[in-house]
Amino acid sequence: MPASHSTWQSKMAALGPGIMMASAAIGGSHIVSSAQAGALFGWQLAGLILLTNLLKYPFFRFGPQYTMESGQSLVEGYARKGRGYLWVFFILCAVSSVISTAGVGLLSAVILNSMLPAGFALSGPVMASVMMLVVWVLLVAGHYKALDGITKLIVIGLTIATVAATFIAASKGSNMLPGFVEPSPWNLATLPFLVALVGWMPAPIEISAINSMWIRAKQKISPANYADTIFDFNVGYVTSAVLAIFFVAMGALVQYGNGEKLEPASGAYIAQLVQMYGSTIGEWSKPVIAFIAFMCMFGTTITVVDGYARASGEALRLLRGEPELKNRDISLWITGISILGLAIILLMQNQLAGMLKFAMTSAFVTAPIFAWLNLSLVSGEQHLSGTLRVLAYAGLVFLVGFTLLFLANLMGLIG
């Protein structure tokens, strides 16, 4: 039974699902998009990143709130709203699971290879295979407990290294060249970059449903009360938001205005960031930045595989009318996602950019729908304060507006 009163001991025991959510979020949106925002525009987009995190906060918070108040996952809540919503969620999860796994898994393998001495580096396909095998073994053999422990270590190590690297860079001062004219991000030419930055910050809305699945798993092992569960969520969410600003700082302090053309591709940009830190601070810093990048992407890989496996399995269970989701079912989904993700890396990596764009488009289009669903599920609950309700409606307007901007840009109507 969970403790009836919240104490620091009970709060620490409740930590887990929120940290996993942070690990899932601190990936490409941070090490690539946030750092590039700083490298391209200095501190000008820091306010937009914070605003985005604030306006999306209610929809992610509704995951733990609904689960703790109803005893059901958000996926079960979608099923109550109608099978149509459940089908959309299931298809989105099933498609995103393998594409996202391939994308973050490949980037993790590339970064890890770059960290190894020349004589120990493996070919891309071999390293990707090793990466996915390690992820599969950790998740299938260790289940939720292993994921809980590993993600806590990843987020702690990532946070310490990122904060330290940023302060060291700040102590060296800016690399901006004399006479550099600071560009403005507030124009149609930069709209695609802004839309991508906002859309994936901190993560796609469906992560809220995945978080609710992790809470269900945590409750079976170590039950927590409502206050402690929300504390866990807030710790993870705030950590993700704060680290996004630190990544902006990393790009702004080392790359902004230094005269070097920015690499647009994720893997090439990370390599450029590592190299720039080495030339600015010292060669000793390159392994630190590479470690930060790898922790970002490996943490995302392991949480993406487990989270999408749980959410997809739960959705399929409800569509079939089965009584409960078993560990065996989760393991089968983890295995399937790992195999298909690796197959895409090995056989279709040249088409991966197009696949990721499709997954991103799907997430953008459905974000307002699932945000509204999350709000509707908790709209009558006692813990939904007036402030949170107003923030949720403001967030809905924000999501709809950016989705329309994204679609207009995609169709070539603007930008």
N, C-alpha and C positions, 0 to 999 in steps of 0.2 A: 504494500500500500504506500502511496506517496505521502510525504510529510504534509500535515495540515497547515503548518506555518512555514513561510519561506525564511531560510537562514543562508548564510554564506556557504555553509557546508552543502546544503541541499541545492543551492544554485550551481556550485561546482560539479556536483553529481549529475545535474541535468544537462550540462554542456555536451554537445554531440551533433544533433541534427542541424543546428544553426551554423556550427563550424563547417560541417559538410557542405551546406549551401554556399558558404563563403568560398570554400575550396573550388566548388563548381563554377562560381562566378569569376573568381580571380584567374582568368585565363587570357584569351585573346583580347577581351575587352579592356584588360589592364596593361599587360606587357606590350601589346601592340597599339590598340586604339588610344588609350590614355597617354602612353608615352609619346606617340606620334602627335597627339593634340598639343603636348608641351613642346615638342620639337618643331612643329609647324607654326604655332601661334603663341608660344610662351604661356603665360598664365591666363590668357583671355577666355579660355573655355572651362576653367576650373569652376566658375559659378554655374555654368550649364550642367556640368557633371553632377555637382551637388544638388541642383534643382531636380535633375532627373531621378537621382536616388531618393529624394524626398517625395516626389509625386508618385513614384512607383512603390514606395514603402507599404501603403495599405494593402496592396494586392498580394504582396509576398507575406505580409503578416497574417492575412486571413487564412493562410494554410495552417499554421499552428493553432490559431484561434478557433477555427471551425473544428479541427480534429480534437482539441481538448474539450470543447463544449458539447460536441455531438458524439464523440467516440468513434467517428468515421473519418476516412480519408477524404480529401477533396475529390478524388476520382469517384468515390461512392456518392458524393454530393452531386457531381455532374450527372451521374446515372439517375438520380432522383429527379433532376430537371428534365431529362428526356434522353432516349437512346441516340437521337441525332447528335447531341452534344458529345456523348460518349464516343460515338463513332469518329467524329472529327478529332477528338483528343487522342484516340487510339492510333489513327492513321498518322497524325502529326508526330506522336511519340515513336512509332515504329520506324518511320522514315528518318526522323531526326536522329534517332539512336545510332544507326549505322553510319550515317553521313558525318555526324558530329564526332563519333568515335574515330572514324578514319582521319578526319581533319586534325583533331588534337593529338591523336596517336602518332601521326606522321610528323607533326611539328615537335613533339616530345623526342622522338627518335633522332631527328635532325640535330636538335640542341644537344642531346646526350652524346652523339657522335662527335660533335664539335669540341666537347669537353675532354675527350680521351686523347692520349698521346698518339701521334701519327701511326706508330706501329701497332696500336691496339684498336684503332678505329675499324668498324665493320662496314660492310656495304649497307646502303639504305634499306633494302628489303630484309636483310638479316637482322639489323638492329630493330626494325619495326616489328618483326616476328618475335624477337626476344622481349620487347616492351609489352606486347599484347599477351604473351605467355605469362609474364610476371603479374600483370593486372589480373588475368584470369585465375591464376593460382591463389593470389591474395584474397580475391572475392569469393571464390567457390570453396576454398578450404577454410577461410576465416569468417565468412559471412559478415553480419553486421558488426560484431565486436572488432574484427580486424580493420574494417573500414573506419570505425569510430576512432580507434587508436592511431592509425596511420594518418588520417586527415588532420588530427590535432597536432601531430608532430610536423606535418607539412606546413600548416598555417602558422604555427609558432616560429619555425625556422625561416619561412618566407617573410614574415613580418619583421623579425629582428634584422635579417640581411637587407631588406628593402629600406628600412628606416636608417640603418647604419650607412648604406651606400649613398643615400640622399643627403645626409648630413655631411658626409665627407666631400661630396660634390659641391655642396653649398659653401664649404670652407675654402674651396679653390676659386670661387667666384664665377661669374658668367663667362661663356665663351663667345659672346656676341662681338662681331667685328665692328670697328669704328665706321660710322656712316650707314649702318644697316637700317633699312626702312622696314619697320614692323608691318606685316600684312594684316588685314582685317579678315576675320573668318565670317563676317556677317554679309555674305553676298551669295548669289545663286551658284557661282562657280564652285563654292565649297559645300554646297548643299548635300551631295552624295556622302561626303565625309561626315558631316554633322548627323545625317540620318543614321548612318551606320554606328556612329559613336553613341547616340541616344538609344537606338534600338536594342543594342546588346549590353546596355549598362543598367543594372549590374549583370543581368542574365535574362533569357527569354522567360515570359510569364509562366510557362508550364513547369519551371523549376519549383514554383510554389506548391504544385501538386506532388512533385517528387519529395519535397521537404516534408509534406504531411505523411508520406509513406515512411520516411525515416523516423518520424516521431512515433508512428505506430510501432515500428520495430524497437525503438528505444523503450517505449512503455512496457513492452513485454519483458525486457531484461531488467530495467531500472525505472520503475514508475516515478513520475514527477508531477507536481501540481501545476495548475495553470500559470501562476506567477513565475515559477522557475522556468517553465517551458518558453514563456514569452521573453524572459531574461536571456535564455540561450539564443533565441532568434535574434534579439536585438544586438547581442555581442557579435554574432556572425555578420549581420547586415551592416552594422556600423564599421566593423573591421574592413569589410569589402569597400565601403564608401571612402573611408579614410585612406586606405592603400591606393585607391584610384587617384587621389590627389598626390600621393607620394610618387606615383608613376608619371603623372604630369610633370612633377618637379624634376624627375630624372631626365626626361626629354628636354625640358626647358633649360636646365642648368648646363647640360653637356652639349646639346645639339642646336638649340635655337640660335639662329643668326650667325652660325659659324662658317657659312659659305659653302657647306657640302650639301649636295643634292640628296634628298631623303629617299631611301629605298621604299617603294610602296608595298612589296610582297612581305608577308609575315616573317618567313624564315630569313630572307635577306635583310629585313629591317632589324631583327634581333641580333644578327651577326654584326651589323653596322653599329648598333648601340653598344655591344660588347667591345668592339674595336675602339669606339670613340671614348669610352670610359678608360680603356687602357692607355690611350694617347694623352688623355687629359689628367688623369689621377696617377697612373702608373700601371705597369704590366701586372702587378699583383692583384689589381682590381678585376681583371678580366674573368678569372674563375668565379669570383663572387657574383658578378652580373650574370654569368652563364648559369650559375647555381640558382639564382632568383628566377631566371627564365624557365629553367627546367622544372623547378618546384611548382611554378604557375601551371605549366602545361601537364605535368604528371598528375598533380592534384585534380585538375579538371578531367583528365582521362579516366581516372579510377572512379570519380564520383559520377561522371556521365554514364559510364557503363553500368554501374550498380543502380543509379537512380532511374535511368530510362528502363532498365530491366524490370524494376519493381513496378513502375507506373504502367508500362505496357502490359505486364503480366496481370496487374490488378484490373485494368480496363478489359482485357480479354476474358478474365474470370467473370466479371459482371455481365459482359455480353453473352456469355455462355450460361449464366445463372448458376455458377458453381458456388459452394458455401464459403470457401476461404482460399487465400493464396498461400501455398506451401513453400518451404525452403527449396524443395526439389524443383518447383516451377520457376522460382527466381534463378536458380542455378542454370536451368535450361535456357532461360532468356539471356543470362550473362554469357553463356557459351555461344549462343547464336549470334548475339551482337558482336562479340569479340571476333568470331570467325568471319562474319560478313564485313566488319570494319577492316580487318586485315586483308581480306580479299580485294576490297576497293583500293587499299593502299598498294597492293602488289600488282593488280591487274588494270586499275582504272585511275591511277593517281593523276594522269593528265587531264581527266575530266572532273577531278575533285573540286576545282575552283567553281565550275558550273553547278555542281551538286550542292556545294555550300551556299551558293547564291540562292538556289531554289529553297534550301532549308531556311535561310534567313528571310526570304520573301514570305514563306508560309508562316514563320513565327511573327513577322510584322503584321500580316493580315489578320491573324487570329488573336493577337495580343489584346485588342479591345474587347473581343468576345469573352475570353477567359477572365479578363479583369472584371468585366460586368458580372460574369457568373460567380466569381469569388465574392464580390460585394453582395450579390443577391442571396448567397448562402448564409451570410452572417448579418444581414440587414436587420433582422428582428432580435438579434442576440443582445444580452445585457452589457457585454463588454465593448460594444461599438459606441464610443463616445461621439458627441457632436463634432468635436474637432477632427476625429478620424474619419467621420462620414463626409465632412466638407472636403478634407484632403483627398478622399477617394474620388469624389465627383470632379474635383479639379484635375486629378490624375487621369480620369477617363477622358476629359476634354483634351488633355495633353497627348494621350496615346492616340486618340482618333485623329488629332491634328497632324501628328508626325507620321501616322500610317498613310494618311491622304497625301502628305508631302512625298513620302517614299514612293507610293504608287504613281503619282504624277511625274516624278523624276524618272522612274523606271520606264514609263511609257513615252518619255521624251517631251512631255508637255512643258516642263520647266527645267532649269538647270543647264 
